[in-house]
């Protein structure tokens, strides 16, 4: 009769802590940020499909070629804040960014929050970081649909 050997199980957080670094470390923060940016491409594709738009149609709405939309969705290009705002404006999505500034404790720690809405013409999104919240209604705002949230903290 075969005996079962006990295998130690690890959580995903334990594996990340061991091989990438503990939460708060530079390496772990970079990993988490890159992961969130990958999710952004998935969200763009999902919302584009929900709006029944082709990559070519979305590209025309924001003034780029179909290939650029494909690169955005597949995370194979560096994306600017301006491009993100143009894409989500064309998709009729509300965008909010939360920016947290890390200041040395000797200078007194504080947090700064900035709201950037794609539908607010008084704000241009310059200088905002993509480490905030993206709220994307399932339907354009007039449709009153449910919300999907990607938290990028």
Secondary structure, 3 states (H helix, E strand, C coil): CCCCCCCCCCCHHHHHHHHCCCCCCHHHHHHHHHHHHHHHHHHHHHHHHHCCCCHHHHHHHHCCCHHHHHHHHCCCCCCCHHHHHHHHHHCCCEEECCCCCCCCHHHCCCCCCCCCCCCCCCCCCCCCCCCCEEEEECCCHHHCCCEEEEECC
